Amino acid sequence: MTAIGTDNARIVTAAGASLAFEHMPWMAHTLHLSVYKAVDETGIDAILSKCRKILGRFKYSPANAKELAEKQTYMRDS
């Protein structure tokens, strides 16, 4: 048996069906679509966006990163 693995796009599925191969959709692609839809529908995307903004504040500013490290040390030691 010969098989061809593809994403789940209609045109690709149709093309796979016209060939003499068994069509096997990629599980990783199906899982990605499921996770993407869940993230989009739950509103977690807005939370992730805020987290990225906070992270960027400390990642791209040495002064902010130093201040954060000092406050973390202070909180740990007190």
PDB file of N, CA, C and O in Angstrom:
ATOM      1  N   MET A   1       0.852  -1.177   0.000  1.00  0.00           N
ATOM      2  CA  MET A   1       0.000   0.000   0.000  1.00  0.00           C
ATOM      3  C   MET A   1       0.899   1.240   0.000  1.00  0.00           C
ATOM      4  O   MET A   1       1.888   1.305   0.730  1.00  0.00           O
ATOM      5  N   THR A   2       0.546   2.193  -0.807  1.00  0.00           N
ATOM      6  CA  THR A   2       1.244   3.461  -0.865  1.00  0.00           C
ATOM      7  C   THR A   2       0.298   4.536  -0.377  1.00  0.00           C
ATOM      8  O   THR A   2      -0.872   4.564  -0.759  1.00  0.00           O
ATOM      9  N   ALA A   3       0.803   5.421   0.467  1.00  0.00           N
ATOM     10  CA  ALA A   3      -0.043   6.469   1.040  1.00  0.00           C
ATOM     11  C   ALA A   3       0.628   7.824   0.838  1.00  0.00           C
ATOM     12  O   ALA A   3       1.838   7.924   0.639  1.00  0.00           O
ATOM     13  N   ILE A   4      -0.190   8.842   0.897  1.00  0.00           N
ATOM     14  CA  ILE A   4       0.300  10.207   0.793  1.00  0.00           C
ATOM     15  C   ILE A   4      -0.255  10.983   1.983  1.00  0.00           C
ATOM     16  O   ILE A   4      -1.449  10.925   2.276  1.00  0.00           O
ATOM     17  N   GLY A   5       0.634  11.712   2.667  1.00  0.00           N
ATOM     18  CA  GLY A   5       0.205  12.502   3.822  1.00  0.00           C
ATOM     19  C   GLY A   5       0.114  13.969   3.444  1.00  0.00           C
ATOM     20  O   GLY A   5       1.039  14.519   2.846  1.00  0.00           O
ATOM     21  N   THR A   6      -1.004  14.606   3.791  1.00  0.00           N
ATOM     22  CA  THR A   6      -1.212  16.010   3.446  1.00  0.00           C
ATOM     23  C   THR A   6      -1.952  16.711   4.567  1.00  0.00           C
ATOM     24  O   THR A   6      -2.373  16.092   5.544  1.00  0.00           O
ATOM     25  N   ASP A   7      -2.104  18.033   4.404  1.00  0.00           N
ATOM     26  CA  ASP A   7      -2.983  18.758   5.308  1.00  0.00           C
ATOM     27  C   ASP A   7      -4.426  18.460   4.891  1.00  0.00           C
ATOM     28  O   ASP A   7      -4.661  17.636   4.007  1.00  0.00           O
ATOM     29  N   ASN A   8      -5.375  19.121   5.518  1.00  0.00           N
ATOM     30  CA  ASN A   8      -6.774  18.793   5.284  1.00  0.00           C
ATOM     31  C   ASN A   8      -7.477  19.744   4.321  1.00  0.00           C
ATOM     32  O   ASN A   8      -8.706  19.742   4.253  1.00  0.00           O
ATOM     33  N   ALA A   9      -6.739  20.545   3.584  1.00  0.00           N
ATOM     34  CA  ALA A   9      -7.359  21.473   2.641  1.00  0.00           C
ATOM     35  C   ALA A   9      -8.150  20.693   1.589  1.00  0.00           C
ATOM     36  O   ALA A   9      -7.721  19.636   1.127  1.00  0.00           O
ATOM     37  N   ARG A  10      -9.304  21.231   1.226  1.00  0.00           N
ATOM     38  CA  ARG A  10     -10.179  20.519   0.283  1.00  0.00           C
ATOM     39  C   ARG A  10      -9.500  20.216  -1.040  1.00  0.00           C
ATOM     40  O   ARG A  10      -9.636  19.117  -1.578  1.00  0.00           O
ATOM     41  N   ILE A  11      -8.779  21.179  -1.558  1.00  0.00           N
ATOM     42  CA  ILE A  11      -8.145  20.972  -2.859  1.00  0.00           C
ATOM     43  C   ILE A  11      -7.065  19.892  -2.784  1.00  0.00           C
ATOM     44  O   ILE A  11      -6.897  19.113  -3.722  1.00  0.00           O
ATOM     45  N   VAL A  12      -6.341  19.846  -1.677  1.00  0.00           N
ATOM     46  CA  VAL A  12      -5.292  18.841  -1.507  1.00  0.00           C
ATOM     47  C   VAL A  12      -5.924  17.472  -1.302  1.00  0.00           C
ATOM     48  O   VAL A  12      -5.444  16.479  -1.850  1.00  0.00           O
ATOM     49  N   THR A  13      -6.987  17.409  -0.523  1.00  0.00           N
ATOM     50  CA  THR A  13      -7.692  16.144  -0.301  1.00  0.00           C
ATOM     51  C   THR A  13      -8.268  15.623  -1.614  1.00  0.00           C
ATOM     52  O   THR A  13      -8.186  14.430  -1.905  1.00  0.00           O
ATOM     53  N   ALA A  14      -8.849  16.519  -2.402  1.00  0.00           N
ATOM     54  CA  ALA A  14      -9.401  16.118  -3.700  1.00  0.00           C
ATOM     55  C   ALA A  14      -8.308  15.619  -4.634  1.00  0.00           C
ATOM     56  O   ALA A  14      -8.489  14.623  -5.334  1.00  0.00           O
ATOM     57  N   ALA A  15      -7.180  16.306  -4.643  1.00  0.00           N
ATOM     58  CA  ALA A  15      -6.066  15.879  -5.494  1.00  0.00           C
ATOM     59  C   ALA A  15      -5.546  14.520  -5.040  1.00  0.00           C
ATOM     60  O   ALA A  15      -5.227  13.669  -5.871  1.00  0.00           O
ATOM     61  N   GLY A  16      -5.459  14.310  -3.731  1.00  0.00           N
ATOM     62  CA  GLY A  16      -5.008  13.022  -3.205  1.00  0.00           C
ATOM     63  C   GLY A  16      -5.954  11.898  -3.572  1.00  0.00           C
ATOM     64  O   GLY A  16      -5.519  10.776  -3.832  1.00  0.00           O
ATOM     65  N   ALA A  17      -7.247  12.191  -3.594  1.00  0.00           N
ATOM     66  CA  ALA A  17      -8.247  11.174  -3.935  1.00  0.00           C
ATOM     67  C   ALA A  17      -8.169  10.781  -5.403  1.00  0.00           C
ATOM     68  O   ALA A  17      -8.512   9.655  -5.763  1.00  0.00           O
ATOM     69  N   SER A  18      -7.721  11.697  -6.250  1.00  0.00           N
ATOM     70  CA  SER A  18      -7.641  11.392  -7.683  1.00  0.00           C
ATOM     71  C   SER A  18      -6.400  10.571  -8.031  1.00  0.00           C
ATOM     72  O   SER A  18      -6.289  10.053  -9.142  1.00  0.00           O
ATOM     73  N   LEU A  19      -5.482  10.455  -7.101  1.00  0.00           N
ATOM     74  CA  LEU A  19      -4.271   9.671  -7.336  1.00  0.00           C
ATOM     75  C   LEU A  19      -4.471   8.238  -6.851  1.00  0.00           C
ATOM     76  O   LEU A  19      -5.463   7.928  -6.191  1.00  0.00           O
ATOM     77  N   ALA A  20      -3.551   7.402  -7.174  1.00  0.00           N
ATOM     78  CA  ALA A  20      -3.642   5.989  -6.786  1.00  0.00           C
ATOM     79  C   ALA A  20      -3.000   5.757  -5.414  1.00  0.00           C
ATOM     80  O   ALA A  20      -2.370   4.726  -5.182  1.00  0.00           O
ATOM     81  N   PHE A  21      -3.165   6.718  -4.519  1.00  0.00           N
ATOM     82  CA  PHE A  21      -2.600   6.618  -3.181  1.00  0.00           C
ATOM     83  C   PHE A  21      -3.722   6.690  -2.157  1.00  0.00           C
ATOM     84  O   PHE A  21      -4.782   7.260  -2.418  1.00  0.00           O
ATOM     85  N   GLU A  22      -3.480   6.110  -0.997  1.00  0.00           N
ATOM     86  CA  GLU A  22      -4.421   6.286   0.101  1.00  0.00           C
ATOM     87  C   GLU A  22      -4.082   7.613   0.775  1.00  0.00           C
ATOM     88  O   GLU A  22      -2.918   7.900   1.055  1.00  0.00           O
ATOM     89  N   HIS A  23      -5.095   8.402   1.027  1.00  0.00           N
ATOM     90  CA  HIS A  23      -4.879   9.711   1.650  1.00  0.00           C
ATOM     91  C   HIS A  23      -4.824   9.555   3.157  1.00  0.00           C
ATOM     92  O   HIS A  23      -5.702   8.933   3.754  1.00  0.00           O
ATOM     93  N   MET A  24      -3.790  10.122   3.776  1.00  0.00           N
ATOM     94  CA  MET A  24      -3.640  10.096   5.229  1.00  0.00           C
ATOM     95  C   MET A  24      -3.414  11.528   5.701  1.00  0.00           C
ATOM     96  O   MET A  24      -2.326  12.071   5.510  1.00  0.00           O
ATOM     97  N   PRO A  25      -4.426  12.151   6.318  1.00  0.00           N
ATOM     98  CA  PRO A  25      -4.228  13.527   6.787  1.00  0.00           C
ATOM     99  C   PRO A  25      -3.205  13.567   7.918  1.00  0.00           C
ATOM    100  O   PRO A  25      -3.133  12.649   8.734  1.00  0.00           O
ATOM    101  N   TRP A  26      -2.417  14.635   7.959  1.00  0.00           N
ATOM    102  CA  TRP A  26      -1.416  14.786   9.001  1.00  0.00           C
ATOM    103  C   TRP A  26      -2.081  15.048  10.338  1.00  0.00           C
ATOM    104  O   TRP A  26      -2.874  15.978  10.476  1.00  0.00           O
ATOM    105  N   MET A  27      -1.762  14.240  11.300  1.00  0.00           N
ATOM    106  CA  MET A  27      -2.323  14.401  12.640  1.00  0.00           C
ATOM    107  C   MET A  27      -1.856  15.716  13.266  1.00  0.00           C
ATOM    108  O   MET A  27      -2.619  16.380  13.967  1.00  0.00           O
ATOM    109  N   ALA A  28      -0.613  16.082  13.014  1.00  0.00           N
ATOM    110  CA  ALA A  28      -0.092  17.326  13.584  1.00  0.00           C
ATOM    111  C   ALA A  28      -0.869  18.533  13.056  1.00  0.00           C
ATOM    112  O   ALA A  28      -1.119  19.482  13.799  1.00  0.00           O
ATOM    113  N   HIS A  29      -1.244  18.500  11.799  1.00  0.00           N
ATOM    114  CA  HIS A  29      -2.002  19.609  11.214  1.00  0.00           C
ATOM    115  C   HIS A  29      -3.393  19.677  11.827  1.00  0.00           C
ATOM    116  O   HIS A  29      -3.881  20.762  12.144  1.00  0.00           O
ATOM    117  N   THR A  30      -4.034  18.522  11.995  1.00  0.00           N
ATOM    118  CA  THR A  30      -5.366  18.475  12.610  1.00  0.00           C
ATOM    119  C   THR A  30      -5.295  18.974  14.045  1.00  0.00           C
ATOM    120  O   THR A  30      -6.164  19.732  14.477  1.00  0.00           O
ATOM    121  N   LEU A  31      -4.281  18.566  14.785  1.00  0.00           N
ATOM    122  CA  LEU A  31      -4.111  19.013  16.161  1.00  0.00           C
ATOM    123  C   LEU A  31      -3.874  20.521  16.203  1.00  0.00           C
ATOM    124  O   LEU A  31      -4.439  21.210  17.052  1.00  0.00           O
ATOM    125  N   HIS A  32      -3.050  21.038  15.302  1.00  0.00           N
ATOM    126  CA  HIS A  32      -2.785  22.471  15.242  1.00  0.00           C
ATOM    127  C   HIS A  32      -4.075  23.248  15.006  1.00  0.00           C
ATOM    128  O   HIS A  32      -4.323  24.254  15.670  1.00  0.00           O
ATOM    129  N   LEU A  33      -4.892  22.791  14.071  1.00  0.00           N
ATOM    130  CA  LEU A  33      -6.161  23.468  13.792  1.00  0.00           C
ATOM    131  C   LEU A  33      -7.077  23.462  15.012  1.00  0.00           C
ATOM    132  O   LEU A  33      -7.746  24.456  15.294  1.00  0.00           O
ATOM    133  N   SER A  34      -7.107  22.352  15.732  1.00  0.00           N
ATOM    134  CA  SER A  34      -7.942  22.249  16.930  1.00  0.00           C
ATOM    135  C   SER A  34      -7.484  23.208  18.019  1.00  0.00           C
ATOM    136  O   SER A  34      -8.300  23.896  18.632  1.00  0.00           O
ATOM    137  N   VAL A  35      -6.192  23.250  18.254  1.00  0.00           N
ATOM    138  CA  VAL A  35      -5.642  24.143  19.279  1.00  0.00           C
ATOM    139  C   VAL A  35      -5.859  25.593  18.886  1.00  0.00           C
ATOM    140  O   VAL A  35      -6.229  26.412  19.728  1.00  0.00           O
ATOM    141  N   TYR A  36      -5.633  25.923  17.618  1.00  0.00           N
ATOM    142  CA  TYR A  36      -5.812  27.292  17.133  1.00  0.00           C
ATOM    143  C   TYR A  36      -7.258  27.742  17.335  1.00  0.00           C
ATOM    144  O   TYR A  36      -7.507  28.866  17.769  1.00  0.00           O
ATOM    145  N   LYS A  37      -8.201  26.869  17.022  1.00  0.00           N
ATOM    146  CA  LYS A  37      -9.619  27.222  17.182  1.00  0.00           C
ATOM    147  C   LYS A  37      -9.965  27.393  18.653  1.00  0.00           C
ATOM    148  O   LYS A  37     -10.704  28.311  19.009  1.00  0.00           O
ATOM    149  N   ALA A  38      -9.444  26.524  19.515  1.00  0.00           N
ATOM    150  CA  ALA A  38      -9.722  26.624  20.952  1.00  0.00           C
ATOM    151  C   ALA A  38      -9.161  27.924  21.521  1.00  0.00           C
ATOM    152  O   ALA A  38      -9.827  28.593  22.311  1.00  0.00           O
ATOM    153  N   VAL A  39      -7.956  28.281  21.129  1.00  0.00           N
ATOM    154  CA  VAL A  39      -7.337  29.523  21.609  1.00  0.00           C
ATOM    155  C   VAL A  39      -8.142  30.722  21.124  1.00  0.00           C
ATOM    156  O   VAL A  39      -8.357  31.675  21.872  1.00  0.00           O
ATOM    157  N   ASP A  40      -8.582  30.673  19.880  1.00  0.00           N
ATOM    158  CA  ASP A  40      -9.338  31.780  19.306  1.00  0.00           C
ATOM    159  C   ASP A  40     -10.699  31.948  19.985  1.00  0.00           C
ATOM    160  O   ASP A  40     -11.133  33.075  20.222  1.00  0.00           O
ATOM    161  N   GLU A  41     -11.362  30.862  20.294  1.00  0.00           N
ATOM    162  CA  GLU A  41     -12.716  30.930  20.851  1.00  0.00           C
ATOM    163  C   GLU A  41     -12.751  31.214  22.350  1.00  0.00           C
ATOM    164  O   GLU A  41     -13.762  31.712  22.847  1.00  0.00           O
ATOM    165  N   THR A  42     -11.705  30.920  23.069  1.00  0.00           N
ATOM    166  CA  THR A  42     -11.723  31.103  24.524  1.00  0.00           C
ATOM    167  C   THR A  42     -11.283  32.489  24.960  1.00  0.00           C
ATOM    168  O   THR A  42     -11.467  32.854  26.121  1.00  0.00           O
ATOM    169  N   GLY A  43     -10.705  33.267  24.054  1.00  0.00           N
ATOM    170  CA  GLY A  43     -10.237  34.590  24.422  1.00  0.00           C
ATOM    171  C   GLY A  43      -8.871  34.577  25.066  1.00  0.00           C
ATOM    172  O   GLY A  43      -8.387  35.610  25.528  1.00  0.00           O
ATOM    173  N   ILE A  44      -8.248  33.419  25.100  1.00  0.00           N
ATOM    174  CA  ILE A  44      -6.916  33.325  25.708  1.00  0.00           C
ATOM    175  C   ILE A  44      -5.892  34.093  24.879  1.00  0.00           C
ATOM    176  O   ILE A  44      -4.824  34.448  25.378  1.00  0.00           O
ATOM    177  N   ASP A  45      -6.217  34.349  23.617  1.00  0.00           N
ATOM    178  CA  ASP A  45      -5.312  35.098  22.751  1.00  0.00           C
ATOM    179  C   ASP A  45      -5.042  36.490  23.311  1.00  0.00           C
ATOM    180  O   ASP A  45      -3.919  36.986  23.227  1.00  0.00           O
ATOM    181  N   ALA A  46      -6.067  37.124  23.883  1.00  0.00           N
ATOM    182  CA  ALA A  46      -5.887  38.452  24.478  1.00  0.00           C
ATOM    183  C   ALA A  46      -4.957  38.379  25.688  1.00  0.00           C
ATOM    184  O   ALA A  46      -4.138  39.272  25.903  1.00  0.00           O
ATOM    185  N   ILE A  47      -5.087  37.325  26.467  1.00  0.00           N
ATOM    186  CA  ILE A  47      -4.226  37.131  27.639  1.00  0.00           C
ATOM    187  C   ILE A  47      -2.786  36.906  27.191  1.00  0.00           C
ATOM    188  O   ILE A  47      -1.857  37.477  27.763  1.00  0.00           O
ATOM    189  N   LEU A  48      -2.601  36.071  26.166  1.00  0.00           N
ATOM    190  CA  LEU A  48      -1.257  35.822  25.651  1.00  0.00           C
ATOM    191  C   LEU A  48      -0.640  37.094  25.101  1.00  0.00           C
ATOM    192  O   LEU A  48       0.561  37.317  25.253  1.00  0.00           O
ATOM    193  N   SER A  49      -1.441  37.924  24.468  1.00  0.00           N
ATOM    194  CA  SER A  49      -0.944  39.191  23.941  1.00  0.00           C
ATOM    195  C   SER A  49      -0.435  40.093  25.064  1.00  0.00           C
ATOM    196  O   SER A  49       0.619  40.717  24.936  1.00  0.00           O
ATOM    197  N   LYS A  50      -1.178  40.158  26.154  1.00  0.00           N
ATOM    198  CA  LYS A  50      -0.739  40.954  27.308  1.00  0.00           C
ATOM    199  C   LYS A  50       0.539  40.387  27.912  1.00  0.00           C
ATOM    200  O   LYS A  50       1.432  41.138  28.305  1.00  0.00           O
ATOM    201  N   CYS A  51       0.625  39.061  27.986  1.00  0.00           N
ATOM    202  CA  CYS A  51       1.832  38.429  28.527  1.00  0.00           C
ATOM    203  C   CYS A  51       3.043  38.736  27.653  1.00  0.00           C
ATOM    204  O   CYS A  51       4.129  39.003  28.168  1.00  0.00           O
ATOM    205  N   ARG A  52       2.862  38.699  26.329  1.00  0.00           N
ATOM    206  CA  ARG A  52       3.964  39.013  25.414  1.00  0.00           C
ATOM    207  C   ARG A  52       4.416  40.462  25.596  1.00  0.00           C
ATOM    208  O   ARG A  52       5.610  40.757  25.537  1.00  0.00           O
ATOM    209  N   LYS A  53       3.462  41.357  25.816  1.00  0.00           N
ATOM    210  CA  LYS A  53       3.794  42.774  26.006  1.00  0.00           C
ATOM    211  C   LYS A  53       4.609  42.955  27.291  1.00  0.00           C
ATOM    212  O   LYS A  53       5.597  43.691  27.302  1.00  0.00           O
ATOM    213  N   ILE A  54       4.199  42.289  28.364  1.00  0.00           N
ATOM    214  CA  ILE A  54       4.926  42.371  29.637  1.00  0.00           C
ATOM    215  C   ILE A  54       6.322  41.783  29.474  1.00  0.00           C
ATOM    216  O   ILE A  54       7.306  42.371  29.921  1.00  0.00           O
ATOM    217  N   LEU A  55       6.404  40.627  28.834  1.00  0.00           N
ATOM    218  CA  LEU A  55       7.694  39.976  28.615  1.00  0.00           C
ATOM    219  C   LEU A  55       8.619  40.873  27.801  1.00  0.00           C
ATOM    220  O   LEU A  55       9.802  41.001  28.118  1.00  0.00           O
ATOM    221  N   GLY A  56       8.082  41.494  26.755  1.00  0.00           N
ATOM    222  CA  GLY A  56       8.883  42.380  25.914  1.00  0.00           C
ATOM    223  C   GLY A  56       9.442  43.556  26.692  1.00  0.00           C
ATOM    224  O   GLY A  56      10.545  44.027  26.415  1.00  0.00           O
ATOM    225  N   ARG A  57       8.676  44.030  27.668  1.00  0.00           N
ATOM    226  CA  ARG A  57       9.126  45.164  28.486  1.00  0.00           C
ATOM    227  C   ARG A  57      10.433  44.835  29.212  1.00  0.00           C
ATOM    228  O   ARG A  57      11.302  45.696  29.348  1.00  0.00           O
ATOM    229  N   PHE A  58      10.570  43.601  29.673  1.00  0.00           N
ATOM    230  CA  PHE A  58      11.769  43.202  30.414  1.00  0.00           C
ATOM    231  C   PHE A  58      12.844  42.608  29.503  1.00  0.00           C
ATOM    232  O   PHE A  58      14.035  42.709  29.797  1.00  0.00           O
ATOM    233  N   LYS A  59      12.423  41.992  28.405  1.00  0.00           N
ATOM    234  CA  LYS A  59      13.387  41.362  27.507  1.00  0.00           C
ATOM    235  C   LYS A  59      14.193  42.394  26.716  1.00  0.00           C
ATOM    236  O   LYS A  59      15.383  42.192  26.473  1.00  0.00           O
ATOM    237  N   TYR A  60      13.566  43.481  26.318  1.00  0.00           N
ATOM    238  CA  TYR A  60      14.217  44.450  25.445  1.00  0.00           C
ATOM    239  C   TYR A  60      14.693  45.708  26.162  1.00  0.00           C
ATOM    240  O   TYR A  60      15.194  46.629  25.518  1.00  0.00           O
ATOM    241  N   SER A  61      14.545  45.762  27.475  1.00  0.00           N
ATOM    242  CA  SER A  61      15.013  46.921  28.219  1.00  0.00           C
ATOM    243  C   SER A  61      15.934  46.459  29.344  1.00  0.00           C
ATOM    244  O   SER A  61      15.455  45.925  30.344  1.00  0.00           O
ATOM    245  N   PRO A  62      17.227  46.651  29.204  1.00  0.00           N
ATOM    246  CA  PRO A  62      18.159  46.241  30.267  1.00  0.00           C
ATOM    247  C   PRO A  62      17.851  46.924  31.601  1.00  0.00           C
ATOM    248  O   PRO A  62      18.012  46.309  32.655  1.00  0.00           O
ATOM    249  N   ALA A  63      17.417  48.171  31.572  1.00  0.00           N
ATOM    250  CA  ALA A  63      17.103  48.881  32.813  1.00  0.00           C
ATOM    251  C   ALA A  63      15.919  48.226  33.512  1.00  0.00           C
ATOM    252  O   ALA A  63      15.952  48.025  34.726  1.00  0.00           O
ATOM    253  N   ASN A  64      14.878  47.893  32.762  1.00  0.00           N
ATOM    254  CA  ASN A  64      13.715  47.233  33.362  1.00  0.00           C
ATOM    255  C   ASN A  64      14.063  45.834  33.851  1.00  0.00           C
ATOM    256  O   ASN A  64      13.591  45.409  34.905  1.00  0.00           O
ATOM    257  N   ALA A  65      14.891  45.113  33.088  1.00  0.00           N
ATOM    258  CA  ALA A  65      15.300  43.768  33.497  1.00  0.00           C
ATOM    259  C   ALA A  65      16.109  43.817  34.791  1.00  0.00           C
ATOM    260  O   ALA A  65      15.943  42.964  35.663  1.00  0.00           O
ATOM    261  N   LYS A  66      16.977  44.810  34.915  1.00  0.00           N
ATOM    262  CA  LYS A  66      17.781  44.956  36.136  1.00  0.00           C
ATOM    263  C   LYS A  66      16.882  45.274  37.326  1.00  0.00           C
ATOM    264  O   LYS A  66      17.046  44.701  38.403  1.00  0.00           O
ATOM    265  N   GLU A  67      15.938  46.181  37.132  1.00  0.00           N
ATOM    266  CA  GLU A  67      15.014  46.538  38.217  1.00  0.00           C
ATOM    267  C   GLU A  67      14.184  45.323  38.636  1.00  0.00           C
ATOM    268  O   GLU A  67      13.962  45.108  39.828  1.00  0.00           O
ATOM    269  N   LEU A  68      13.725  44.530  37.669  1.00  0.00           N
ATOM    270  CA  LEU A  68      12.962  43.319  37.989  1.00  0.00           C
ATOM    271  C   LEU A  68      13.813  42.343  38.791  1.00  0.00           C
ATOM    272  O   LEU A  68      13.343  41.786  39.784  1.00  0.00           O
ATOM    273  N   ALA A  69      15.058  42.129  38.375  1.00  0.00           N
ATOM    274  CA  ALA A  69      15.950  41.203  39.084  1.00  0.00           C
ATOM    275  C   ALA A  69      16.193  41.672  40.517  1.00  0.00           C
ATOM    276  O   ALA A  69      16.225  40.862  41.444  1.00  0.00           O
ATOM    277  N   GLU A  70      16.363  42.980  40.692  1.00  0.00           N
ATOM    278  CA  GLU A  70      16.572  43.515  42.042  1.00  0.00           C
ATOM    279  C   GLU A  70      15.344  43.295  42.916  1.00  0.00           C
ATOM    280  O   GLU A  70      15.466  42.911  44.079  1.00  0.00           O
ATOM    281  N   LYS A  71      14.166  43.536  42.359  1.00  0.00           N
ATOM    282  CA  LYS A  71      12.937  43.340  43.136  1.00  0.00           C
ATOM    283  C   LYS A  71      12.706  41.868  43.445  1.00  0.00           C
ATOM    284  O   LYS A  71      12.221  41.533  44.525  1.00  0.00           O
ATOM    285  N   GLN A  72      13.046  40.991  42.517  1.00  0.00           N
ATOM    286  CA  GLN A  72      12.907  39.561  42.771  1.00  0.00           C
ATOM    287  C   GLN A  72      13.852  39.119  43.882  1.00  0.00           C
ATOM    288  O   GLN A  72      13.475  38.325  44.744  1.00  0.00           O
ATOM    289  N   THR A  73      15.076  39.632  43.863  1.00  0.00           N
ATOM    290  CA  THR A  73      16.045  39.304  44.912  1.00  0.00           C
ATOM    291  C   THR A  73      15.536  39.820  46.267  1.00  0.00           C
ATOM    292  O   THR A  73      15.619  39.122  47.277  1.00  0.00           O
ATOM    293  N   TYR A  74      15.021  41.026  46.271  1.00  0.00           N
ATOM    294  CA  TYR A  74      14.489  41.606  47.503  1.00  0.00           C
ATOM    295  C   TYR A  74      13.329  40.766  48.043  1.00  0.00           C
ATOM    296  O   TYR A  74      13.270  40.481  49.239  1.00  0.00           O
ATOM    297  N   MET A  75      12.411  40.371  47.165  1.00  0.00           N
ATOM    298  CA  MET A  75      11.246  39.573  47.592  1.00  0.00           C
ATOM    299  C   MET A  75      11.680  38.203  48.101  1.00  0.00           C
ATOM    300  O   MET A  75      11.120  37.685  49.066  1.00  0.00           O
ATOM    301  N   ARG A  76      12.695  37.615  47.436  1.00  0.00           N
ATOM    302  CA  ARG A  76      13.172  36.293  47.842  1.00  0.00           C
ATOM    303  C   ARG A  76      13.841  36.353  49.206  1.00  0.00           C
ATOM    304  O   ARG A  76      13.667  35.454  50.028  1.00  0.00           O
ATOM    305  N   ASP A  77      14.612  37.421  49.447  1.00  0.00           N
ATOM    306  CA  ASP A  77      15.379  37.534  50.693  1.00  0.00           C
ATOM    307  C   ASP A  77      14.564  38.038  51.872  1.00  0.00           C
ATOM    308  O   ASP A  77      14.979  37.871  53.019  1.00  0.00           O
ATOM    309  N   SER A  78      13.426  38.643  51.618  1.00  0.00           N
ATOM    310  CA  SER A  78      12.647  39.182  52.750  1.00  0.00           C
ATOM    311  C   SER A  78      11.604  38.227  53.259  1.00  0.00           C
ATOM    312  O   SER A  78      10.881  38.547  54.202  1.00  0.00           O
TER     313      SER A  78
END
